[in-house]
Amino acid sequence: MSLFGLFKKKSDETKVGNVEDFISLTRVYFQSVIATNLGITNIRFLPDVANFKRLFKVPTQNGKLGLAEKAASRKMLMQDYGLKESFFKEIDASVKRNCRTQNDIQSYLFMYQGFSNDLMMLMGNLMQWKFRMPSIFKKALYGMTQKTVHDVCTKTVWKADDVHKTAAAVRQYKERLGYSEQWMTDYVYNIVLLAKKEPKRKNDDTETKK
């Protein structure tokens, strides 16, 4: 189920959404920044913004697509996930640096998607048992996430070949996109916390019973 399918149920719920909610809402912010920076008027270029705008009935502000959507998605991310101002400033700077024309949009979003996918796959591989730590130990989990991100950004030699290649790819993405270790830590940490709250798959339950 998509982010916006889940959000439709939120009127009578108080809990924060799942991993897909967080990732999709982050994409809404990205696309909104791109829209405001480049003056995009064709909403078909921004599918996540289009869905968000339609679902929450966000009116276009001052006749400029992206302004209201950027503010609304930012507010949700700050309130629901506790993200700080610096998180959004880095996105703003990254988009400004890499998206100078409309021709840059697809390549930028593709690059960001690769960065996000490789980063999460790598963190899942490296942290493994740490992900099983109870959510009540948030401070410890954040510290472990921070340390692992630092290792990914600074350690150039890994024993496993697949880890070595993926870590190198993440560092290249990081440099091109312009994100800091702090931004990566906050992004990964929120996804880890949300993933821990999701129901376990039946396969996992079966293995546990064994």
N, C-alpha and C positions, 0 to 999 in steps of 0.2 A: 504494500500500500504506500502511496506517495505521501510526502509531507503534508500536502494540502488536504488529502483525504483524512489524515489524522487530525489536522487542525479543526476540521468541521465538527469533531466530537468534543472539542475543548470548552464549549460554552458551559457545560455542566461538570467540568473536571478542573482540578487545581494542579495536577501533576504536570511536570515538564514533559515534552514529547521525547521521542526516541532518537537514535543516531541519525536516521534519515531526516527527521525534523531539523536537527542542528545543521547538517551539511547543506540541506536545501535552502535553509534560511540564510546561511552564509553566502550561497550562490546568488540569492536575491540581492544582498547587499553589494556584492561584486558587480552584478549587472546594472544595478542602479547607479553606482559610481561611474561606470563606463558610459551610461546613458547621459548623465549630467555633464561629464567631461567633454564628450564628443557631440553633444546636441542631437542625439538620436531621437527621431520621431516615430520610426516604424517599430512598433512593439513586437513584431514577429522576430526581430533580431534578439529579443530578450524573453525567452519562453518562461523562465522562472518568475520574472517580474510580472509577466502577463497573468500567470495563474494567481500569484499573490495579490495583484491589483484587483482581479475579478472576485476572489474569495472574500477579501476584507473590504471590498468596495472603497478602495483608496482613490480619492479624487486627484486628478492631475493638478499640481501646484504651479501657479503662475504660467500655465500653458507649457510647462517644461517637464517632459517625462523623466522620471527618476528621482526628482527632489523629494516628493512625499514618500515614495517607496523606500528610499534610502533612510529617511528619518524613522519610518515605521519599523523597518526590519532591524535597524540599529537599536531601537528602543527595546524590541523583543529580545534580542541577543543579550543586551545588558541586564535586563530585568530577570529573564528566565535562566540565563547561564552565567551571570556574574562577570561578563567580560568587561574589561576596562577600556578607557578611551584610546590607549596606545594600540590596542588590537586593530581598531578601525583606522587609525592614522597610518599604520603600516600597509593596510589594504589600499588606502587612498594613494599613498606614495608609490606603491607597486604598479597600480593601474596607470597613474600619471607617467611613470617611467617607461612602461612597456606598450601602452595603447595610445599612440599619437594620432592615428587615423582609424577609420572604420575598417580598413583592410587588416588592421592588427588584431581585431576582436577575436576572431575564431582561433588564431594561433595562440593568443594569450590564454584564452579559456581552456584550450587543449593542453597547453603547458601546465597550467594550474591543476587541471584534473590529473595529469600524470604525476605531478608533485604530491598531491593529496593521496593518490592511490599507493604510490611507492612508499611514502612516509608511513602510512598506516600498516601496510604489509610488513615493512621492516620493523616497526615498533612491536607489532604482534609477535613477530619471530623472536625479537630480542628480550621482550619482557615476560612473555608466557606466564609462568607461575605467579608473577607479581599482579597480573590481571585478576587472579583469584582472591586477592586480598579484599577483605570486607570493606564496603564503601564508607564505613564509619571512620576508617583510618585515612581520611582524605589528605591530610598534611603529608603523611608518609608516602602515599601514592603519588602525590604531586612531586615530591622530592625525587622519587625514583624515575618518574617520567622526565623530569628536568635533567637528571644525570644521563639517562639513556639518549636523550636528544643531543646533549653536549657531546657524548661519545660519537654519535652519528656524524656530527658536524666537524669533529676534530681528529678522530681516529681514521687513519688511512689504510690500515692493514687488518683484515679480518680472516679468521681461520676458514670459515665456510665461503666458498666461491660465490654462491648466490647472494649472500649477505654483503660481500665485498662489492659486487657489481651494483646492487641496489643502493647501498650507502653512497657510492660514488655518484650515482644518478641523482639521488636526493640532494647532495651537496651542489651539483651543477644547477639543478632547479632552483635551489635556495639562492645561489649567486645571481642567476638571471632574473628571478622574481623580486629579489631584494628583501626577503624575510629574515627576521632575527631568530635566534634560538628561543627567546622568550615567546615570540608569536607562535612558533611551532609547538612549544610546550603547552601553551594555553589551548591550542587547537586540539592536540592529541589528548590532553587530560580530559577535556569535556567529552570527547568521543568515548574514551575509556569508561568514564563514569556512567554515561548513558547506556553503553553496551552491557555493563554489569547489571543494570536494572531490567534488561529485557529478558523475557522468558527463555529458558534454555531449550535447545532443540531436542526432539525426541531421541535422536541418536546419542546425545550427550547423557540423557537420563538413563538410557539403556546401558551405556558404558559404566555409569556410576553404580548401577545395581549389580553389575558383574563384579 
